[in-house]
């Protein structure tokens, strides 16, 4: 059993000079407003779409002839909801699906597309949703594209052709084919992932085997959009070429705590010619689950299971530190980003007709663990530059559940909406010493906090009361004076396993809150039990 003490928990925060904490009924949180930290890359709040169950078909794509209101085949209600999250980036087509996906089978007239067997549920993959449809999705919700190329069963040429089809400005045959398919202008591709889970479903390779296979993909799979060039073979001819908007190349990295994989991959990266880096980022996958995927109920649980999942979610801190320590050894300048492009609570598919469709319910517990995980990513913003929760619609810890023409927004959706102000904000160091709680043998800090200054100058604080029973009072204090006002929203519910379903879609809903100084001149923010509160602070 892992023990979390108040001292050990605060130690994971950014280091600050020692400050005095007077005895007080409220928990004080000191904000170092004049000591800005790293920028929190908005892509930390990214999403993930894979061809599993209703993750694409029915959830996002219904086709242009559907009775469900849609725009170019994408259902309007889901698109409207996703727009409110300001989704910065979407990863597609996988996942394990990516290493069996062949892009040419999903372009052109719908009637000529190739149907395949999809191992996720043993169903037919009709390829009605392909490259152009995905880019249409990204355009409709205002998101950047993160494509995973097929390294496991594909070829370097296939990957290179895919990027030429998508990004070429020149009138090549592939660019002309894209124009014939309705998009004469080249697309933007911000990230390219070279395979998925090379250690497992992506080919069962060792790190050294994967790196050897990765190198030609890195050199020849080029982004031809002039705005996003300067990578791969470009650097052979211009060693000084650089472009801050260049496509980011993501290597398929380790799973969970496999630091040996990271060690091998980063050592190989560091040994490559300095003018020809093989990748710009490394992925990491880490799901929260007790005994393996689909082993924990998404609806039938109580406080003990809630606290256990909170404890497991907080283990992300240790997982990140282990891999970052290895990365720092070979890359002290932090040139390689860490990308957590699969994470979340992987539970029993309690609402899935086909268990391999991975359709699970989503409770207040899921929102709280997601908030704690996002806070952890933000505290590591100097190395973690993107994260993609699994998955956006109808699969694992989703934002949205659909059933025919109906739609439900999950508690995790509401959390992501509350966290929008943190996108591209600047992290501010905190100092606090939370009390601990012990439930069913698990000892945890009573609350968690993160603070940042938004791009427009506002000071935002996210506070998570982990305690399932007791409220906690928080007194935020800033170096430049007392906080006088706080306003924002709170997300909580009657029980830790409360969900939004099609009969009660608003059982877990963010509600507005506002606080001001009390009669003693103190600004106290009261956090309800098992809750997430996000407020803008004024002084």
JOBEL-V646545 format. One record per backbone hydrogen bond with DSSP energy under -0.5 kcal/mol. NH is the residue of the N-H (numbers start at 1). CO is the residue of the C=O. Records with the same first field share a line. If there is no record, write none. Layout:
# JOBEL-V646545
NH=CO / CO
This chain:
# JOBEL-V646545
4=443
5=3
9=5
10=6
11=7
12=9
13=10
22=20
27=473
28=26
29=475
30=28 / 431
31=477
32=30 / 429
33=31
35=32
37=427
40=425
41=39
44=41
45=42
46=43 / 387
47=89
49=91
51=93
52=50
53=120
55=52
58=56 / 61
60=56
61=56
62=60 / 73
63=73
66=63
71=74
74=71
75=60
76=69
79=75
80=76
81=77
82=78
83=79
84=80 / 81
85=82
86=83
87=82
90=144
91=47
92=146
98=95
99=95 / 96
100=97
101=98
103=101
105=102
106=103
107=104
112=109
113=110
114=105
116=125
118=123
119=117
121=119
122=118
123=118
125=116
126=124
130=128
134=130
135=131
136=132
137=133
138=134
139=135
140=136
141=137
142=138 / 139
143=138
144=88
146=90
147=191
148=92
149=147 / 193
151=149
159=155
160=156
161=157
162=158
163=159
164=160
165=161
166=162
167=163
168=164
169=224
172=170
176=172
177=173
178=174
179=175
180=176
181=177
182=179
183=178
187=166
190=145
191=145
192=248
193=147
194=250
195=149 / 193
200=197
202=197
203=200
204=200
205=198
210=206
211=207
212=208
213=209
214=210
215=211
216=212
217=213 / 214
218=214
219=215
220=216
221=217
222=220
224=222
228=225
229=226
233=219
234=231
235=232
236=233
237=233 / 234
238=234
241=238
246=243
247=228
248=190
250=192 / 248
251=249 / 281
252=194
253=251
256=285
258=255
259=257
261=258
262=258
263=259
264=260
265=261
266=262
267=263
268=264
269=265
270=266
271=267
272=268 / 269
276=273
280=249
281=249
282=337
283=251
284=339
285=254
286=342
288=344
289=287
291=292
295=292
301=299
306=302
307=303
308=304
309=305
310=306
311=307
312=308
313=309
314=310
315=312
316=313
317=314
319=315
320=316
321=317
322=318
323=319
324=320
325=321
326=322
327=323
328=324
329=325
330=326
331=327
334=331
337=280 / 335
338=383
339=282 / 337
340=338 / 386
341=339
342=284
343=388
344=286
346=288 / 344
347=345
348=296
350=348
351=359
352=349
353=351
355=353
357=354
358=355
360=358
364=498
365=496
367=363
368=364
369=365
370=366
371=367
372=368
373=369
374=370
375=371
376=372
377=373
378=374
379=375
380=376 / 377
381=378
383=380
384=380
385=338 / 383
386=338
387=43
388=340
389=46
390=343
391=389
392=48
394=400
396=358
397=390
398=396
399=392
400=392
401=408
403=406
406=403
408=401
410=399 / 408
411=362
414=410
415=411
416=412
417=413
418=414
419=415
420=417
421=418
422=419
423=420
424=40
425=422
426=453
427=38 / 425
428=451
429=35
431=30
437=444
439=442
442=439
443=441
444=437 / 442
446=435
448=464
450=462
451=428
452=460
453=426
454=452 / 458
457=454
459=537
460=452 / 458
461=535
462=450
463=533
464=448
465=463 / 531
466=446 / 464
467=446
472=527
474=525
475=27
476=474
477=29
478=481
479=31
481=478
483=476
484=538
485=538
486=515
487=536
488=513
489=534
490=511
491=532
498=495
500=362
501=499 / 504
507=504
509=492 / 507
511=490
513=488
515=486
517=484
518=522
521=518
524=516 / 522
525=474
526=524
527=472 / 525
528=526
530=467
531=465
532=491
533=463
534=489
535=461
536=487
537=459 / 535
538=485
